[in-house]
Amino acid sequence: MEKMAEGAFLYILRCADGSFYIGITRTALEIRIAQHNSGVLGGYTVTRRPVTLVFSQWFDRITDAIENERKLKKWSRAKKEAFVRGDFAALRHLAARRSPYPSTPPGGVD
């Protein structure tokens, strides 16, 4: 297995069922995708093949790749879709904080 430098790729795969898989790899991206498609890695993608690469980014430090992977995995499907499409206006809208408290008019009476 060909190992890259000190950094790592963050990648997003679209699975055959339309779901996303987000991962990181220090190996060449082409090799990692082939591993997912062959089923040798097991896990989430093994029953959702074939997979297609829809996004990748190289990080010089693996810790940065891991940090970004964790963030993306917490995102809603809608945010992931907007990100993959490159629709940053929609992504900003979807990222707007929602208040955990119901809105009440001044004075506290509905």
Backbone as XML, in Angstrom:
<?xml version="1.0"?>
<chain id="A" units="angstrom">
  <residue number="1" name="MET">
    <atom name="N" x="0.853" y="-1.186" z="0.000"/>
    <atom name="CA" x="0.000" y="0.000" z="0.000"/>
    <atom name="C" x="0.889" y="1.236" z="0.000"/>
  </residue>
  <residue number="2" name="GLU">
    <atom name="N" x="0.616" y="2.130" z="-0.935"/>
    <atom name="CA" x="1.392" y="3.356" z="-1.053"/>
    <atom name="C" x="0.943" y="4.340" z="0.011"/>
  </residue>
  <residue number="3" name="LYS">
    <atom name="N" x="1.896" y="4.800" z="0.831"/>
    <atom name="CA" x="1.592" y="5.748" z="1.884"/>
    <atom name="C" x="2.051" y="7.136" z="1.456"/>
  </residue>
  <residue number="4" name="MET">
    <atom name="N" x="1.217" y="8.124" z="1.724"/>
    <atom name="CA" x="1.543" y="9.496" z="1.355"/>
    <atom name="C" x="2.460" y="10.096" z="2.433"/>
  </residue>
  <residue number="5" name="ALA">
    <atom name="N" x="2.736" y="11.384" z="2.326"/>
    <atom name="CA" x="3.604" y="12.085" z="3.268"/>
    <atom name="C" x="2.994" y="12.106" z="4.665"/>
  </residue>
  <residue number="6" name="GLU">
    <atom name="N" x="3.230" y="13.152" z="5.395"/>
    <atom name="CA" x="2.761" y="13.251" z="6.774"/>
    <atom name="C" x="1.285" y="13.599" z="6.896"/>
  </residue>
  <residue number="7" name="GLY">
    <atom name="N" x="0.721" y="14.139" z="5.863"/>
    <atom name="CA" x="-0.664" y="14.582" z="5.918"/>
    <atom name="C" x="-1.639" y="13.480" z="5.571"/>
  </residue>
  <residue number="8" name="ALA">
    <atom name="N" x="-2.843" y="13.905" z="5.191"/>
    <atom name="CA" x="-3.890" y="12.935" z="4.858"/>
    <atom name="C" x="-4.950" y="13.609" z="4.000"/>
  </residue>
  <residue number="9" name="PHE">
    <atom name="N" x="-5.662" y="12.775" z="3.243"/>
    <atom name="CA" x="-6.814" y="13.226" z="2.487"/>
    <atom name="C" x="-8.061" y="13.076" z="3.342"/>
  </residue>
  <residue number="10" name="LEU">
    <atom name="N" x="-8.914" y="14.084" z="3.301"/>
    <atom name="CA" x="-10.292" y="13.986" z="3.766"/>
    <atom name="C" x="-11.098" y="13.742" z="2.508"/>
  </residue>
  <residue number="11" name="TYR">
    <atom name="N" x="-12.011" y="12.776" z="2.539"/>
    <atom name="CA" x="-12.788" y="12.500" z="1.336"/>
    <atom name="C" x="-14.236" y="12.190" z="1.686"/>
  </residue>
  <residue number="12" name="ILE">
    <atom name="N" x="-15.101" y="12.460" z="0.707"/>
    <atom name="CA" x="-16.521" y="12.147" z="0.833"/>
    <atom name="C" x="-16.894" y="11.270" z="-0.341"/>
  </residue>
  <residue number="13" name="LEU">
    <atom name="N" x="-17.545" y="10.156" z="-0.042"/>
    <atom name="CA" x="-18.031" y="9.240" z="-1.068"/>
    <atom name="C" x="-19.545" y="9.281" z="-1.085"/>
  </residue>
  <residue number="14" name="ARG">
    <atom name="N" x="-20.116" y="9.215" z="-2.273"/>
    <atom name="CA" x="-21.559" y="9.011" z="-2.398"/>
    <atom name="C" x="-21.732" y="7.523" z="-2.654"/>
  </residue>
  <residue number="15" name="CYS">
    <atom name="N" x="-22.525" y="6.886" z="-1.809"/>
    <atom name="CA" x="-22.759" y="5.449" z="-1.911"/>
    <atom name="C" x="-23.902" y="5.182" z="-2.884"/>
  </residue>
  <residue number="16" name="ALA">
    <atom name="N" x="-24.021" y="3.934" z="-3.307"/>
    <atom name="CA" x="-25.054" y="3.540" z="-4.269"/>
    <atom name="C" x="-26.462" y="3.842" z="-3.753"/>
  </residue>
  <residue number="17" name="ASP">
    <atom name="N" x="-26.655" y="3.841" z="-2.437"/>
    <atom name="CA" x="-27.975" y="4.137" z="-1.873"/>
    <atom name="C" x="-28.208" y="5.634" z="-1.686"/>
  </residue>
  <residue number="18" name="GLY">
    <atom name="N" x="-27.258" y="6.465" z="-2.121"/>
    <atom name="CA" x="-27.393" y="7.918" z="-2.012"/>
    <atom name="C" x="-26.831" y="8.500" z="-0.732"/>
  </residue>
  <residue number="19" name="SER">
    <atom name="N" x="-26.452" y="7.659" z="0.216"/>
    <atom name="CA" x="-25.888" y="8.161" z="1.467"/>
    <atom name="C" x="-24.439" y="8.598" z="1.247"/>
  </residue>
  <residue number="20" name="PHE">
    <atom name="N" x="-23.905" y="9.294" z="2.234"/>
    <atom name="CA" x="-22.523" y="9.746" z="2.178"/>
    <atom name="C" x="-21.664" y="8.963" z="3.162"/>
  </residue>
  <residue number="21" name="TYR">
    <atom name="N" x="-20.420" y="8.764" z="2.779"/>
    <atom name="CA" x="-19.414" y="8.224" z="3.691"/>
    <atom name="C" x="-18.291" y="9.241" z="3.729"/>
  </residue>
  <residue number="22" name="ILE">
    <atom name="N" x="-17.863" y="9.613" z="4.925"/>
    <atom name="CA" x="-16.792" y="10.584" z="5.105"/>
    <atom name="C" x="-15.637" y="9.881" z="5.790"/>
  </residue>
  <residue number="23" name="GLY">
    <atom name="N" x="-14.458" y="10.013" z="5.216"/>
    <atom name="CA" x="-13.297" y="9.346" z="5.796"/>
    <atom name="C" x="-12.022" y="10.106" z="5.525"/>
  </residue>
  <residue number="24" name="ILE">
    <atom name="N" x="-10.943" y="9.586" z="6.090"/>
    <atom name="CA" x="-9.611" y="10.125" z="5.829"/>
    <atom name="C" x="-8.700" y="8.965" z="5.470"/>
  </residue>
  <residue number="25" name="THR">
    <atom name="N" x="-7.649" y="9.289" z="4.730"/>
    <atom name="CA" x="-6.670" y="8.272" z="4.380"/>
    <atom name="C" x="-5.309" y="8.915" z="4.190"/>
  </residue>
  <residue number="26" name="ARG">
    <atom name="N" x="-4.292" y="8.150" z="4.537"/>
    <atom name="CA" x="-2.921" y="8.569" z="4.276"/>
    <atom name="C" x="-2.398" y="7.881" z="3.031"/>
  </residue>
  <residue number="27" name="THR">
    <atom name="N" x="-3.170" y="6.962" z="2.480"/>
    <atom name="CA" x="-2.769" y="6.292" z="1.242"/>
    <atom name="C" x="-3.267" y="7.107" z="0.057"/>
  </residue>
  <residue number="28" name="ALA">
    <atom name="N" x="-2.844" y="6.732" z="-1.125"/>
    <atom name="CA" x="-3.303" y="7.410" z="-2.334"/>
    <atom name="C" x="-4.821" y="7.277" z="-2.436"/>
  </residue>
  <residue number="29" name="LEU">
    <atom name="N" x="-5.470" y="8.337" z="-2.816"/>
    <atom name="CA" x="-6.933" y="8.374" z="-2.865"/>
    <atom name="C" x="-7.510" y="7.316" z="-3.804"/>
  </residue>
  <residue number="30" name="GLU">
    <atom name="N" x="-6.878" y="7.118" z="-4.940"/>
    <atom name="CA" x="-7.361" y="6.112" z="-5.902"/>
    <atom name="C" x="-7.358" y="4.715" z="-5.285"/>
  </residue>
  <residue number="31" name="ILE">
    <atom name="N" x="-6.330" y="4.430" z="-4.497"/>
    <atom name="CA" x="-6.235" y="3.123" z="-3.829"/>
    <atom name="C" x="-7.351" y="2.977" z="-2.812"/>
  </residue>
  <residue number="32" name="ARG">
    <atom name="N" x="-7.593" y="4.035" z="-2.031"/>
    <atom name="CA" x="-8.626" y="3.959" z="-0.988"/>
    <atom name="C" x="-10.012" y="3.749" z="-1.599"/>
  </residue>
  <residue number="33" name="ILE">
    <atom name="N" x="-10.321" y="4.446" z="-2.666"/>
    <atom name="CA" x="-11.629" y="4.278" z="-3.316"/>
    <atom name="C" x="-11.761" y="2.868" z="-3.869"/>
  </residue>
  <residue number="34" name="ALA">
    <atom name="N" x="-10.700" y="2.350" z="-4.469"/>
    <atom name="CA" x="-10.710" y="0.972" z="-4.977"/>
    <atom name="C" x="-10.946" y="-0.016" z="-3.833"/>
  </residue>
  <residue number="35" name="GLN">
    <atom name="N" x="-10.363" y="0.256" z="-2.668"/>
    <atom name="CA" x="-10.572" y="-0.616" z="-1.511"/>
    <atom name="C" x="-12.037" y="-0.595" z="-1.082"/>
  </residue>
  <residue number="36" name="HIS">
    <atom name="N" x="-12.637" y="0.595" z="-1.045"/>
    <atom name="CA" x="-14.063" y="0.689" z="-0.700"/>
    <atom name="C" x="-14.894" y="-0.093" z="-1.714"/>
  </residue>
  <residue number="37" name="ASN">
    <atom name="N" x="-14.613" y="0.090" z="-2.989"/>
    <atom name="CA" x="-15.409" y="-0.558" z="-4.035"/>
    <atom name="C" x="-15.201" y="-2.068" z="-4.106"/>
  </residue>
  <residue number="38" name="SER">
    <atom name="N" x="-14.058" y="-2.556" z="-3.659"/>
    <atom name="CA" x="-13.818" y="-3.999" z="-3.674"/>
    <atom name="C" x="-14.405" y="-4.682" z="-2.443"/>
  </residue>
  <residue number="39" name="GLY">
    <atom name="N" x="-14.695" y="-3.897" z="-1.398"/>
    <atom name="CA" x="-15.263" y="-4.464" z="-0.180"/>
    <atom name="C" x="-14.243" y="-4.923" z="0.838"/>
  </residue>
  <residue number="40" name="VAL">
    <atom name="N" x="-12.953" y="-4.759" z="0.565"/>
    <atom name="CA" x="-11.932" y="-5.248" z="1.497"/>
    <atom name="C" x="-11.904" y="-4.487" z="2.817"/>
  </residue>
  <residue number="41" name="LEU">
    <atom name="N" x="-12.428" y="-3.275" z="2.844"/>
    <atom name="CA" x="-12.414" y="-2.492" z="4.078"/>
    <atom name="C" x="-13.560" y="-2.854" z="5.015"/>
  </residue>
  <residue number="42" name="GLY">
    <atom name="N" x="-14.586" y="-3.494" z="4.489"/>
    <atom name="CA" x="-15.743" y="-3.797" z="5.338"/>
    <atom name="C" x="-16.431" y="-2.518" z="5.759"/>
  </residue>
  <residue number="43" name="GLY">
    <atom name="N" x="-17.135" y="-2.574" z="6.859"/>
    <atom name="CA" x="-17.761" y="-1.384" z="7.418"/>
    <atom name="C" x="-18.925" y="-0.847" z="6.599"/>
  </residue>
  <residue number="44" name="TYR">
    <atom name="N" x="-19.167" y="0.426" z="6.725"/>
    <atom name="CA" x="-20.352" y="1.091" z="6.196"/>
    <atom name="C" x="-20.528" y="0.906" z="4.695"/>
  </residue>
  <residue number="45" name="THR">
    <atom name="N" x="-19.461" y="1.035" z="3.935"/>
    <atom name="CA" x="-19.593" y="1.041" z="2.480"/>
    <atom name="C" x="-19.721" y="-0.347" z="1.861"/>
  </residue>
  <residue number="46" name="VAL">
    <atom name="N" x="-19.430" y="-1.391" z="2.598"/>
    <atom name="CA" x="-19.391" y="-2.724" z="1.998"/>
    <atom name="C" x="-20.733" y="-3.146" z="1.403"/>
  </residue>
  <residue number="47" name="THR">
    <atom name="N" x="-21.837" y="-2.712" z="1.988"/>
    <atom name="CA" x="-23.166" y="-3.063" z="1.470"/>
    <atom name="C" x="-23.777" y="-1.934" z="0.649"/>
  </residue>
  <residue number="48" name="ARG">
    <atom name="N" x="-23.000" y="-0.880" z="0.406"/>
    <atom name="CA" x="-23.520" y="0.288" z="-0.314"/>
    <atom name="C" x="-22.688" y="0.602" z="-1.560"/>
  </residue>
  <residue number="49" name="ARG">
    <atom name="N" x="-22.094" y="-0.424" z="-2.134"/>
    <atom name="CA" x="-21.251" y="-0.248" z="-3.318"/>
    <atom name="C" x="-22.087" y="-0.266" z="-4.578"/>
  </residue>
  <residue number="50" name="PRO">
    <atom name="N" x="-21.602" y="0.377" z="-5.621"/>
    <atom name="CA" x="-20.329" y="1.085" z="-5.724"/>
    <atom name="C" x="-20.400" y="2.472" z="-5.085"/>
  </residue>
  <residue number="51" name="VAL">
    <atom name="N" x="-19.234" y="2.981" z="-4.756"/>
    <atom name="CA" x="-19.135" y="4.333" z="-4.207"/>
    <atom name="C" x="-18.442" y="5.220" z="-5.224"/>
  </residue>
  <residue number="52" name="THR">
    <atom name="N" x="-18.734" y="6.516" z="-5.133"/>
    <atom name="CA" x="-18.152" y="7.498" z="-6.041"/>
    <atom name="C" x="-17.567" y="8.639" z="-5.221"/>
  </residue>
  <residue number="53" name="LEU">
    <atom name="N" x="-16.365" y="9.031" z="-5.539"/>
    <atom name="CA" x="-15.733" y="10.160" z="-4.870"/>
    <atom name="C" x="-16.428" y="11.443" z="-5.295"/>
  </residue>
  <residue number="54" name="VAL">
    <atom name="N" x="-16.908" y="12.238" z="-4.319"/>
    <atom name="CA" x="-17.560" y="13.503" z="-4.647"/>
    <atom name="C" x="-16.806" y="14.715" z="-4.088"/>
  </residue>
  <residue number="55" name="PHE">
    <atom name="N" x="-15.848" y="14.459" z="-3.190"/>
    <atom name="CA" x="-15.063" y="15.558" z="-2.632"/>
    <atom name="C" x="-13.793" y="14.976" z="-2.028"/>
  </residue>
  <residue number="56" name="SER">
    <atom name="N" x="-12.701" y="15.725" z="-2.170"/>
    <atom name="CA" x="-11.467" y="15.379" z="-1.457"/>
    <atom name="C" x="-10.658" y="16.638" z="-1.213"/>
  </residue>
  <residue number="57" name="GLN">
    <atom name="N" x="-9.915" y="16.611" z="-0.137"/>
    <atom name="CA" x="-9.026" y="17.730" z="0.187"/>
    <atom name="C" x="-7.815" y="17.178" z="0.919"/>
  </residue>
  <residue number="58" name="TRP">
    <atom name="N" x="-6.643" y="17.618" z="0.527"/>
    <atom name="CA" x="-5.404" y="17.222" z="1.178"/>
    <atom name="C" x="-5.119" y="18.168" z="2.334"/>
  </residue>
  <residue number="59" name="PHE">
    <atom name="N" x="-4.726" y="17.600" z="3.469"/>
    <atom name="CA" x="-4.302" y="18.379" z="4.630"/>
    <atom name="C" x="-2.854" y="18.011" z="4.924"/>
  </residue>
  <residue number="60" name="ASP">
    <atom name="N" x="-2.035" y="19.005" z="5.173"/>
    <atom name="CA" x="-0.620" y="18.749" z="5.454"/>
    <atom name="C" x="-0.422" y="18.029" z="6.789"/>
  </residue>
  <residue number="61" name="ARG">
    <atom name="N" x="-1.378" y="18.204" z="7.695"/>
    <atom name="CA" x="-1.306" y="17.519" z="8.997"/>
    <atom name="C" x="-2.519" y="16.607" z="9.148"/>
  </residue>
  <residue number="62" name="ILE">
    <atom name="N" x="-2.294" y="15.372" z="9.521"/>
    <atom name="CA" x="-3.386" y="14.413" z="9.671"/>
    <atom name="C" x="-4.368" y="14.872" z="10.740"/>
  </residue>
  <residue number="63" name="THR">
    <atom name="N" x="-3.877" y="15.578" z="11.752"/>
    <atom name="CA" x="-4.771" y="16.059" z="12.810"/>
    <atom name="C" x="-5.805" y="17.038" z="12.255"/>
  </residue>
  <residue number="64" name="ASP">
    <atom name="N" x="-5.420" y="17.832" z="11.258"/>
    <atom name="CA" x="-6.378" y="18.750" z="10.627"/>
    <atom name="C" x="-7.424" y="17.977" z="9.832"/>
  </residue>
  <residue number="65" name="ALA">
    <atom name="N" x="-6.992" y="16.921" z="9.150"/>
    <atom name="CA" x="-7.931" y="16.083" z="8.400"/>
    <atom name="C" x="-8.931" y="15.428" z="9.359"/>
  </residue>
  <residue number="66" name="ILE">
    <atom name="N" x="-8.445" y="14.918" z="10.470"/>
    <atom name="CA" x="-9.317" y="14.270" z="11.462"/>
    <atom name="C" x="-10.312" y="15.273" z="12.034"/>
  </residue>
  <residue number="67" name="GLU">
    <atom name="N" x="-9.842" y="16.465" z="12.361"/>
    <atom name="CA" x="-10.716" y="17.503" z="12.914"/>
    <atom name="C" x="-11.851" y="17.843" z="11.935"/>
  </residue>
  <residue number="68" name="ASN">
    <atom name="N" x="-11.511" y="18.006" z="10.667"/>
    <atom name="CA" x="-12.523" y="18.331" z="9.665"/>
    <atom name="C" x="-13.453" y="17.160" z="9.391"/>
  </residue>
  <residue number="69" name="GLU">
    <atom name="N" x="-12.944" y="15.945" z="9.428"/>
    <atom name="CA" x="-13.790" y="14.763" z="9.274"/>
    <atom name="C" x="-14.852" y="14.724" z="10.370"/>
  </residue>
  <residue number="70" name="ARG">
    <atom name="N" x="-14.445" y="14.968" z="11.589"/>
    <atom name="CA" x="-15.391" y="14.955" z="12.723"/>
    <atom name="C" x="-16.465" y="16.021" z="12.570"/>
  </residue>
  <residue number="71" name="LYS">
    <atom name="N" x="-16.079" y="17.203" z="12.098"/>
    <atom name="CA" x="-17.054" y="18.275" z="11.878"/>
    <atom name="C" x="-18.076" y="17.872" z="10.817"/>
  </residue>
  <residue number="72" name="LEU">
    <atom name="N" x="-17.580" y="17.392" z="9.673"/>
    <atom name="CA" x="-18.479" y="17.032" z="8.573"/>
    <atom name="C" x="-19.436" y="15.906" z="8.959"/>
  </residue>
  <residue number="73" name="LYS">
    <atom name="N" x="-18.960" y="14.954" z="9.725"/>
    <atom name="CA" x="-19.806" y="13.827" z="10.114"/>
    <atom name="C" x="-20.991" y="14.270" z="10.977"/>
  </residue>
  <residue number="74" name="LYS">
    <atom name="N" x="-20.857" y="15.393" z="11.652"/>
    <atom name="CA" x="-21.940" y="15.912" z="12.498"/>
    <atom name="C" x="-22.967" y="16.714" z="11.706"/>
  </residue>
  <residue number="75" name="TRP">
    <atom name="N" x="-22.647" y="17.071" z="10.483"/>
    <atom name="CA" x="-23.541" y="17.895" z="9.672"/>
    <atom name="C" x="-24.766" y="17.117" z="9.236"/>
  </residue>
  <residue number="76" name="SER">
    <atom name="N" x="-25.839" y="17.853" z="8.996"/>
    <atom name="CA" x="-27.058" y="17.262" z="8.448"/>
    <atom name="C" x="-26.810" y="16.844" z="7.003"/>
  </residue>
  <residue number="77" name="ARG">
    <atom name="N" x="-27.689" y="15.992" z="6.512"/>
    <atom name="CA" x="-27.582" y="15.579" z="5.112"/>
    <atom name="C" x="-27.683" y="16.789" z="4.177"/>
  </residue>
  <residue number="78" name="ALA">
    <atom name="N" x="-28.579" y="17.727" z="4.495"/>
    <atom name="CA" x="-28.762" y="18.919" z="3.663"/>
    <atom name="C" x="-27.468" y="19.738" z="3.591"/>
  </residue>
  <residue number="79" name="LYS">
    <atom name="N" x="-26.779" y="19.891" z="4.711"/>
    <atom name="CA" x="-25.512" y="20.628" z="4.711"/>
    <atom name="C" x="-24.456" y="19.895" z="3.897"/>
  </residue>
  <residue number="80" name="LYS">
    <atom name="N" x="-24.400" y="18.568" z="4.030"/>
    <atom name="CA" x="-23.437" y="17.789" z="3.247"/>
    <atom name="C" x="-23.716" y="17.914" z="1.755"/>
  </residue>
  <residue number="81" name="GLU">
    <atom name="N" x="-24.997" y="17.861" z="1.373"/>
    <atom name="CA" x="-25.382" y="18.006" z="-0.039"/>
    <atom name="C" x="-24.937" y="19.367" z="-0.570"/>
  </residue>
  <residue number="82" name="ALA">
    <atom name="N" x="-25.205" y="20.437" z="0.182"/>
    <atom name="CA" x="-24.830" y="21.786" z="-0.239"/>
    <atom name="C" x="-23.308" y="21.902" z="-0.364"/>
  </residue>
  <residue number="83" name="PHE">
    <atom name="N" x="-22.593" y="21.329" z="0.572"/>
    <atom name="CA" x="-21.129" y="21.359" z="0.546"/>
    <atom name="C" x="-20.589" y="20.652" z="-0.697"/>
  </residue>
  <residue number="84" name="VAL">
    <atom name="N" x="-21.097" y="19.467" z="-0.975"/>
    <atom name="CA" x="-20.650" y="18.692" z="-2.135"/>
    <atom name="C" x="-20.971" y="19.430" z="-3.435"/>
  </residue>
  <residue number="85" name="ARG">
    <atom name="N" x="-22.130" y="20.101" z="-3.485"/>
    <atom name="CA" x="-22.516" y="20.875" z="-4.674"/>
    <atom name="C" x="-21.700" y="22.152" z="-4.816"/>
  </residue>
  <residue number="86" name="GLY">
    <atom name="N" x="-21.053" y="22.571" z="-3.732"/>
    <atom name="CA" x="-20.339" y="23.840" z="-3.746"/>
    <atom name="C" x="-21.281" y="25.022" z="-3.606"/>
  </residue>
  <residue number="87" name="ASP">
    <atom name="N" x="-22.464" y="24.775" z="-3.063"/>
    <atom name="CA" x="-23.488" y="25.807" z="-2.880"/>
    <atom name="C" x="-23.285" y="26.461" z="-1.511"/>
  </residue>
  <residue number="88" name="PHE">
    <atom name="N" x="-22.361" y="27.407" z="-1.469"/>
    <atom name="CA" x="-21.977" y="27.990" z="-0.197"/>
    <atom name="C" x="-23.028" y="28.940" z="0.368"/>
  </residue>
  <residue number="89" name="ALA">
    <atom name="N" x="-23.884" y="29.504" z="-0.479"/>
    <atom name="CA" x="-24.987" y="30.333" z="0.014"/>
    <atom name="C" x="-25.961" y="29.450" z="0.801"/>
  </residue>
  <residue number="90" name="ALA">
    <atom name="N" x="-26.297" y="28.289" z="0.237"/>
    <atom name="CA" x="-27.192" y="27.366" z="0.941"/>
    <atom name="C" x="-26.526" y="26.842" z="2.203"/>
  </residue>
  <residue number="91" name="LEU">
    <atom name="N" x="-25.249" y="26.602" z="2.143"/>
    <atom name="CA" x="-24.526" y="26.106" z="3.311"/>
    <atom name="C" x="-24.555" y="27.128" z="4.438"/>
  </residue>
  <residue number="92" name="ARG">
    <atom name="N" x="-24.351" y="28.406" z="4.106"/>
    <atom name="CA" x="-24.430" y="29.464" z="5.128"/>
    <atom name="C" x="-25.826" y="29.512" z="5.735"/>
  </residue>
  <residue number="93" name="HIS">
    <atom name="N" x="-26.845" y="29.406" z="4.894"/>
    <atom name="CA" x="-28.231" y="29.431" z="5.384"/>
    <atom name="C" x="-28.487" y="28.236" z="6.316"/>
  </residue>
  <residue number="94" name="LEU">
    <atom name="N" x="-28.048" y="27.071" z="5.913"/>
    <atom name="CA" x="-28.262" y="25.865" z="6.712"/>
    <atom name="C" x="-27.457" y="25.876" z="8.009"/>
  </residue>
  <residue number="95" name="ALA">
    <atom name="N" x="-26.351" y="26.603" z="8.001"/>
    <atom name="CA" x="-25.488" y="26.659" z="9.181"/>
    <atom name="C" x="-25.959" y="27.690" z="10.197"/>
  </residue>
  <residue number="96" name="ALA">
    <atom name="N" x="-26.929" y="28.524" z="9.821"/>
    <atom name="CA" x="-27.424" y="29.550" z="10.753"/>
    <atom name="C" x="-27.924" y="28.871" z="12.017"/>
  </residue>
  <residue number="97" name="ARG">
    <atom name="N" x="-27.533" y="29.410" z="13.126"/>
    <atom name="CA" x="-27.917" y="28.813" z="14.408"/>
    <atom name="C" x="-29.411" y="28.896" z="14.611"/>
  </residue>
  <residue number="98" name="ARG">
    <atom name="N" x="-29.931" y="27.841" z="15.099"/>
    <atom name="CA" x="-31.344" y="27.799" z="15.463"/>
    <atom name="C" x="-31.420" y="27.909" z="16.985"/>
  </residue>
  <residue number="99" name="SER">
    <atom name="N" x="-32.286" y="28.756" z="17.462"/>
    <atom name="CA" x="-32.427" y="28.931" z="18.901"/>
    <atom name="C" x="-33.079" y="27.693" z="19.509"/>
  </residue>
  <residue number="100" name="PRO">
    <atom name="N" x="-32.543" y="27.194" z="20.620"/>
    <atom name="CA" x="-33.163" y="26.037" z="21.261"/>
    <atom name="C" x="-34.437" y="26.404" z="22.032"/>
  </residue>
  <residue number="101" name="TYR">
    <atom name="N" x="-34.730" y="27.707" z="22.099"/>
    <atom name="CA" x="-35.883" y="28.163" z="22.852"/>
    <atom name="C" x="-36.948" y="28.714" z="21.896"/>
  </residue>
  <residue number="102" name="PRO">
    <atom name="N" x="-38.231" y="28.499" z="22.214"/>
    <atom name="CA" x="-39.271" y="29.050" z="21.358"/>
    <atom name="C" x="-39.247" y="30.570" z="21.373"/>
  </residue>
  <residue number="103" name="SER">
    <atom name="N" x="-39.609" y="31.157" z="20.257"/>
    <atom name="CA" x="-39.647" y="32.597" z="20.148"/>
    <atom name="C" x="-40.879" y="33.140" z="20.863"/>
  </residue>
  <residue number="104" name="THR">
    <atom name="N" x="-40.679" y="34.119" z="21.713"/>
    <atom name="CA" x="-41.827" y="34.773" z="22.378"/>
    <atom name="C" x="-41.706" y="36.270" z="22.181"/>
  </residue>
  <residue number="105" name="PRO">
    <atom name="N" x="-42.817" y="36.938" z="22.007"/>
    <atom name="CA" x="-42.762" y="38.395" z="21.815"/>
    <atom name="C" x="-42.342" y="39.088" z="23.107"/>
  </residue>
  <residue number="106" name="PRO">
    <atom name="N" x="-41.930" y="40.355" z="22.993"/>
    <atom name="CA" x="-41.584" y="41.116" z="24.203"/>
    <atom name="C" x="-42.721" y="41.076" z="25.204"/>
  </residue>
  <residue number="107" name="GLY">
    <atom name="N" x="-42.413" y="40.903" z="26.446"/>
    <atom name="CA" x="-43.440" y="40.822" z="27.489"/>
    <atom name="C" x="-43.744" y="39.369" z="27.825"/>
  </residue>
  <residue number="108" name="GLY">
    <atom name="N" x="-43.298" y="38.441" z="27.000"/>
    <atom name="CA" x="-43.440" y="37.036" z="27.301"/>
    <atom name="C" x="-44.804" y="36.431" z="27.070"/>
  </residue>
  <residue number="109" name="VAL">
    <atom name="N" x="-45.692" y="37.118" z="26.364"/>
    <atom name="CA" x="-47.039" y="36.590" z="26.127"/>
    <atom name="C" x="-47.187" y="36.290" z="24.665"/>
  </residue>
  <residue number="110" name="ASP">
    <atom name="N" x="-47.693" y="35.095" z="24.338"/>
    <atom name="CA" x="-47.929" y="34.736" z="22.939"/>
    <atom name="C" x="-49.256" y="35.240" z="22.464"/>
  </residue>
</chain>
